């Protein structure tokens, strides 16, 4: 099931996207969005007798994290190498504020404090219920679904500050979308799913989730051993190699097989 959040110009609504995706990761011509009675994280799936053509709505970030976005650094060996570091012995965690979240089509604002803004295409896991100390074998029980993320990073600030808060925490530094896919489990990604990032149509990242150093159950177990996870919290699972700079006016497309495509442009702040 693909759960989205959208607006027709009025208050945001939640919906279920029906139909298939085309080869570009976009809804096909038969797709429809069936509206829901509220946030399915809290009221469940309650369909309304209200349908919309996806072309007639604006998609929003499919989830608004109630408390946090947890990032995982250097979770692909090739990316760790391109960053000049070794593979971590355990998951390397950092936090992005929920105010960094924007949706598909929203601008990524280029802050005046940086001269080196990078894209990082990633698979994101959305948590479905309050949990703590989750064993890896029970990770599926706490997952609401999966979406696509861009872990936008001010690379020069990351290096100068040492810790990541400012470099990864600006408003608009966590695009999410276009929807949440709820019918997959971690094994699907362990078997291998392609992640690609295009910058202005040019392929920059071409990775596969089978190359994750720490898999999704391990990440959920590790993060939940440190902090309580709440419904709507998001875990970013790390980016493949090929990260690089983007500038004002650039368009970034991140595609994950089966999840669709997340597109954003860079704008002046």
N, C-alpha and C positions, 0 to 999 in steps of 0.2 A: 504494500500500500504506500502510495506517495502522498504525504501530508504537506500541504503548503500553507502559507500565510499570504494574504493578498488584500488589495484594496481596489474598489471601483471608483474611488474618489472620495469615499466617506470613511467611516471607521473601519479599521482592519478586521478581516474575517479569517477564519481557518477553513480549509477545504481539503478534499481528496481529489487528486488528479487521476482521471481515468484515461484509458487509451494507451498507445505505445509511444515510444520515443523514436524520432528519426535518426539518421546516421550522424547528425550533428548534435545529438543529445537534447533536442527540443521536442515538445509535444507535437504529435502528428495532427493532421487536419480533422481527425475524428475525436480528438481529446476534448474532455470537458472537466470543469472543476465543480464538484458538488460541495456546496457549503456545509459547514458543521455548526453545531449549536454553541460551541465554545472551544477553548483550548483543550485538545484531546489528552494532554498530560494530566488534566485535572477533572474533566467531565467525561472522558472516554470518547468513543466514536459515536456521535449522534447526528445522523444525516438529516439535512433539511430538504424540503422540496424547492430547492433553488439551485440552478445550474448556470455556469458562466463559460463562455468561450475564453480559453487562455489568452487569446489575442486582445480581449476586451478589458483585461485587468492588469494591474501592476503587481508583480510578485515582490514580497518583502522578505526580510530575513525569516526563515521558517521557524526559528525558535529565538526567544529572548531569554538568554541565560539569567536565572534568578539571582545567581551569586557570582559565577566565575566561568572563565575559559581557562583550561589548563593546557599549556603547550608542552610538547615533548621535543627536546632538541637532539640532534645528531642520531636519529633513529634509523638512518640508512647509512651503511658503511661508506658508500661512495660520496655521500654528502659530507660526512665527517671528514673524509680525506680532502675534499675540495675546500673545506673551511680550515684546513691545516691542523686538525686535531685527531685524537684517537677515539675509537669507539668507547662510549661510557660503559662502566661495569654494571651500572643499574640505570634505569630511566632517568634522564636529566629533565627535571620539571621547571617550569616557570609559569607565571600567571599573566593573563591579559584581562583588563577590566571589561565588564559587560558593556560598558559605554563604547568600546572599540568595535562593537558588532554593527555591521550594515548589511544590506541585502543585495540581491542581484540587480545590476544596473545602477546601483548607487555609486557616487564618486568616491575614490580613494584620494584623500586630500594630502598633498605634498607639504609637510611642515617646513617652516623657514629654518628650523633648527638643524636640518640635515641636508647633506649634499649627496647622499648615496642611499636611495630608497630601493629596496629589493622586494621582489615577489617570491612567494614560497607556496606552491600548490600542495594541498594536503587532503587526506581523508580525515573527516571529523566524526566523532562518536557522540551521540546525544544521550544523556542519562535519563532514565524514565522514572526513577523513584529514589527516595532517600536511602542511602546505603553507606555502610562503613565496614572496613575489613572484609571485603568481598573476596572469597577464594577464586582463583582463576577458573575453576570448573563451574562456578556459578555466575560468571560474568554475563552470560546471555540473559539471565533473569533481570538484570538492572539496565539493559540497553533499550532505549526507546527506538532508536534507528540511526541512520547514517546520512551525512550530507557532505558537501564540498566546502573547503575553506581556503582562504589565502592568508597565510600568516605574514602579513606585511611587516617589514623590518627596516628600521633605519640603521644600516650596517655600520656606519661610522660612529653612531651613538652607542651601539652595542659594544664596539671595541673600546671606546673611551670610557664608558660607564662601568664596564666589567659585568655588572648585573644587567638584566634585560628589561626592567620595568619601563623605562622611558622609551627605549628603542622599539618596543613592541606594543606600547600601550596607548598611543595617540588615538583620538577619535578616528574612526573609519579604517583602523588597521586590522580588522577581522571580518572581511566579507564572508558571509555564509549563504549557502543556497545551492540550487534554486528551490529544493524541497527536501523533505526527510523521507528516506526509504526505510520502511519498518520491517520488511519481509526477508531480510538477509541476516546471517549469523556470522560470527568471527571466522569460521572455517572458510567461508566464501572468499574472504580477503587473504587468508593464509594460503589458499590454493593459488592465488595470483589474480590481481585485478590491475589493469593498466591505468596509470595516472599521467596525464599530459598537460603541459602548460604552453600556451602560445602567446607570444608578445607581438602585437600587430600582425598576426597571421603566421609568424615564424615560430617553429617548434623550438622550445628552450629546455623543457623538462620532459623526459620520457622514461618513467619509472614503473615499478610494479610492486604491489603490496606484499608479494611473497618475499621481498627483500627487506621487510621490516626486521630490525634486530630484535626488538621486543614486540611480541604480537599483542593484539587487542586485549585478550584476557589478562595477560601479564601487566599491561598498562593500567587496567582498571583495578587490579589487585594492589598494585604499587601505590597508585594515587589515593585509593580509598584507605590504605593503611596509614596515610598521613593526615588526610582531611575528609570530613564527611562530604559526600556528593549529594546534591539536591536535584530534583526534577528540573530538566532544562539545562543543567550544567553541560558543558561541551569539553571534550578532550580532543585536542589536535594531535594526530599520531606521528607527525614528523614529515619532512619533505625529502624527496629524492634529490639527486645531484642536478645541477644545471641552473641553480638560482642565479639571479643577476639583476642589474639595475633597470628601473623604469622611470620615465620622465613624464612631465605634464603633457597630456594629450595622448599618451599611450593607452592601448586597450589590452587587457589581460584576460585570456580565456583559459579556465582550468576545467578539464574534462576527466571524469572517472567513469569507466565502463559500468553501465547499469544505473548510474546515479544522475547522469546528465552533464550539463555544462554551466559553470558559473562565470559570468562576464561582468567586468567592471572597467571603468576608465579612470585615469589619474587626472586630477584637477588641482589648480592652485588653491591654497588655503587662504 
